[in-house]
Amino acid sequence: MQALAKKQAAGAEEALAERYARTVRMCTRPYFLIGGDSEDLIQEGMIGLLAAIREYDSEKGASFRTYAQACIHNRIRSAVRSAQRLKNAPLNDGVPLDDVLSDESQSLGTHYFQRSPEEQVLARETEKEFITAYSRCLSKLESQILRLYLEGLSYEEMSAASGRDVKAVDNAVQRIRRKLAKLTSGENSES
């Protein structure tokens, strides 16, 4: 009996979602989502609609349409505000060091063969400039660990090469990440 009730409830939710899909699209028109498109806003609106369907109480005096529109608008505004926050900008805009600064002679992946000789030379020069620029803020151990990390060595291999235990290597990598993130965000805020 409960399974039948759940199927009916799911069918009712689906029918209401289809019926109010146009309302969701209309509610999203005035908004813009940084780093997203209109489909992302429609998804957020649909989440708001589903919340309205599940939480609607007819005894509170508002029509379902009014309540649904309020829930849809609130969800969309929340998504827009969240996208405007710069809290996650380093995560969203960051590029992993492994991808950018991999030693091309060590990693013979497909990207190595897709680059022209000029691009390969420029990539090596960029890596050298990067290491030179950021090594000034790193300790001797951190500079050594950074070079080993960029060569693609595992923590165990870096431990053996540096004469430090794996935990010390991990701590050095974490310090390097924090320092580079701090320097990178400092450079971005100055420009």
Backbone torsions as a table, in degrees:
resi	resn	phi	psi	omega
1	MET	NA	-42.5	-179.8
2	GLN	-66.5	-35.4	179.1
3	ALA	-62.9	-40.0	177.8
4	LEU	-64.9	-41.6	178.9
5	ALA	-64.6	-39.4	178.4
6	LYS	-66.0	-39.9	177.8
7	LYS	-63.5	-42.0	179.3
8	GLN	-65.8	-40.9	179.3
9	ALA	-64.9	-41.8	178.5
10	ALA	-64.9	-39.9	177.2
11	GLY	-64.8	-39.4	178.1
12	ALA	-66.6	-41.9	177.3
13	GLU	-60.0	-45.4	-179.3
14	GLU	-63.1	-42.3	179.3
15	ALA	-63.5	-43.2	178.1
16	LEU	-65.9	-39.2	179.2
17	ALA	-63.0	-42.6	177.4
18	GLU	-65.5	-40.6	-178.1
19	ARG	-65.0	-36.5	-175.9
20	TYR	-100.5	8.9	179.6
21	ALA	-61.0	-38.9	177.7
22	ARG	-63.7	-39.5	177.8
23	THR	-61.6	-41.0	178.1
24	VAL	-60.8	-47.7	179.9
25	ARG	-60.5	-39.4	179.1
26	MET	-66.7	-37.2	-179.5
27	CYS	-68.5	-27.3	-176.6
28	THR	-83.5	-17.7	-174.1
29	ARG	-55.2	-44.0	-176.3
30	PRO	-75.2	-4.0	-173.7
31	TYR	-105.2	155.5	176.0
32	PHE	-131.6	131.9	-178.9
33	LEU	-107.6	116.0	179.3
34	ILE	-63.3	127.8	179.0
35	GLY	77.9	8.9	-179.9
36	GLY	-135.0	-174.8	177.2
37	ASP	-131.2	-175.5	-175.8
38	SER	-62.9	-31.6	179.3
39	GLU	-64.8	-34.8	177.5
40	ASP	-64.9	-41.4	177.8
41	LEU	-65.9	-39.4	178.4
42	ILE	-63.0	-40.1	176.9
43	GLN	-59.8	-45.5	178.6
44	GLU	-62.3	-41.7	177.3
45	GLY	-61.6	-39.7	178.5
46	MET	-65.6	-35.7	176.0
47	ILE	-63.8	-42.4	175.9
48	GLY	-61.8	-40.5	178.4
49	LEU	-63.5	-45.0	179.1
50	LEU	-62.5	-36.8	176.6
51	ALA	-64.7	-40.9	178.7
52	ALA	-62.9	-42.5	-179.7
53	ILE	-60.9	-42.5	-175.6
54	ARG	-77.9	-26.3	-174.1
55	GLU	-107.3	-1.6	-176.1
56	TYR	-64.3	135.8	177.4
57	ASP	-129.4	110.5	-176.1
58	SER	-66.7	-18.7	-178.5
59	GLU	-75.1	-10.3	-178.7
60	LYS	-82.5	-8.2	172.2
61	GLY	99.3	-12.8	-179.0
62	ALA	-94.4	148.2	175.7
63	SER	-72.2	158.5	-179.9
64	PHE	-62.2	-41.4	-178.3
65	ARG	-58.1	-46.0	179.7
66	THR	-62.8	-46.0	179.9
67	TYR	-64.1	-43.1	-179.6
68	ALA	-62.8	-44.1	179.4
69	GLN	-61.4	-40.6	178.6
70	ALA	-63.4	-44.3	179.6
71	CYS	-64.6	-40.9	179.7
72	ILE	-63.6	-49.1	180.0
73	HIS	-60.8	-42.9	-179.3
74	ASN	-62.3	-42.4	-179.5
75	ARG	-65.9	-41.6	179.7
76	ILE	-66.1	-45.6	178.4
77	ARG	-59.9	-40.7	178.9
78	SER	-62.2	-42.6	179.3
79	ALA	-65.1	-40.8	-180.0
80	VAL	-66.2	-44.7	178.2
81	ARG	-61.3	-42.6	180.0
82	SER	-62.8	-40.3	179.3
83	ALA	-68.6	-29.4	-178.6
84	GLN	-77.9	-20.9	178.0
85	ARG	-66.6	140.6	180.0
86	LEU	-92.2	8.3	-177.0
87	LYS	-55.4	-41.6	-176.3
88	ASN	-102.6	11.9	-178.4
89	ALA	-56.2	-43.8	179.0
90	PRO	-61.1	-34.5	178.7
91	LEU	-73.7	-39.9	-177.2
92	ASN	-74.8	-35.9	-174.7
93	ASP	-98.2	-8.3	-175.5
94	GLY	-73.4	155.0	176.3
95	VAL	-123.1	128.6	-178.2
96	PRO	-61.0	139.3	178.7
97	LEU	-58.9	-33.7	-179.5
98	ASP	-59.0	-38.9	-177.4
99	ASP	-74.9	-43.3	-173.7
100	VAL	-80.0	-41.9	-169.1
101	LEU	-111.2	22.4	-179.1
102	SER	-66.4	143.9	178.9
103	ASP	-74.2	111.5	-172.8
104	GLU	-63.5	-30.0	179.6
105	SER	-73.5	-24.8	179.2
106	GLN	-83.7	-39.6	-176.0
107	SER	-104.1	103.4	-178.3
108	LEU	-93.4	48.5	177.6
109	GLY	-75.2	-180.0	-176.7
110	THR	-65.8	-30.2	-179.2
111	HIS	-64.8	-26.5	179.8
112	TYR	-64.6	-42.3	-177.4
113	PHE	-80.4	-14.5	179.4
114	GLN	-84.1	-17.2	-178.1
115	ARG	-84.2	144.8	175.0
116	SER	-77.3	164.2	178.2
117	PRO	-58.0	-37.5	178.9
118	GLU	-63.0	-42.5	179.6
119	GLU	-65.2	-35.1	178.9
120	GLN	-66.2	-42.8	178.9
121	VAL	-64.5	-45.4	179.4
122	LEU	-62.0	-39.3	178.9
123	ALA	-63.5	-42.2	178.3
124	ARG	-64.8	-41.1	178.5
125	GLU	-64.9	-40.3	178.2
126	THR	-62.6	-41.1	178.6
127	GLU	-63.4	-44.4	179.1
128	LYS	-62.8	-42.9	178.2
129	GLU	-62.3	-41.9	178.8
130	PHE	-59.5	-50.7	-177.7
131	ILE	-63.1	-42.5	179.3
132	THR	-62.5	-45.6	-176.7
133	ALA	-65.7	-44.1	-174.3
134	TYR	-88.6	-16.2	179.2
135	SER	-66.0	-23.7	179.1
136	ARG	-62.8	-29.3	-178.1
137	CYS	-96.6	-1.1	-178.2
138	LEU	-104.8	150.9	175.0
139	SER	-72.2	171.4	-180.0
140	LYS	-60.0	-44.7	178.9
141	LEU	-62.9	-44.8	-178.9
142	GLU	-62.8	-40.0	177.1
143	SER	-62.5	-42.4	179.1
144	GLN	-64.0	-45.3	-179.6
145	ILE	-64.8	-39.2	178.3
146	LEU	-60.5	-46.0	178.5
147	ARG	-60.3	-44.4	179.4
148	LEU	-65.3	-39.7	179.0
149	TYR	-62.5	-43.2	-179.6
150	LEU	-70.3	-20.1	174.9
151	GLU	-78.8	-8.2	176.6
152	GLY	90.3	15.7	-179.5
153	LEU	-74.5	149.7	175.4
154	SER	-76.8	169.6	178.8
155	TYR	-60.1	-38.2	179.9
156	GLU	-65.7	-41.9	178.9
157	GLU	-66.9	-39.9	177.1
158	MET	-64.7	-36.3	178.6
159	SER	-62.3	-45.8	-179.6
160	ALA	-66.6	-41.2	-177.3
161	ALA	-70.2	-33.5	-176.9
162	SER	-94.2	-12.7	-178.5
163	GLY	76.5	18.4	178.8
164	ARG	-114.5	159.4	178.0
165	ASP	-77.0	166.0	-174.2
166	VAL	-60.1	-38.1	-179.8
167	LYS	-64.3	-40.0	178.0
168	ALA	-64.9	-38.4	177.5
169	VAL	-64.2	-46.1	178.7
170	ASP	-60.7	-44.2	178.0
171	ASN	-60.3	-41.3	178.9
172	ALA	-63.8	-42.3	178.7
173	VAL	-62.0	-42.2	179.5
174	GLN	-65.2	-40.5	177.2
175	ARG	-63.7	-42.0	179.1
176	ILE	-59.7	-47.0	-179.9
177	ARG	-59.5	-45.4	-180.0
178	ARG	-63.0	-45.3	-178.8
179	LYS	-63.9	-44.0	-179.3
180	LEU	-67.3	-37.9	177.9
181	ALA	-64.9	-41.5	179.6
182	LYS	-64.5	-45.1	179.1
183	LEU	-64.9	-42.9	-179.1
184	THR	-64.3	-43.9	-179.9
185	SER	-69.7	-31.8	176.2
186	GLY	-66.7	-38.9	178.5
187	GLU	-68.2	-38.8	-178.9
188	ASN	-68.7	-34.2	-177.9
189	SER	-76.3	-23.4	-179.8
190	GLU	-77.8	-30.1	-176.4
191	SER	-85.6	NA	NA
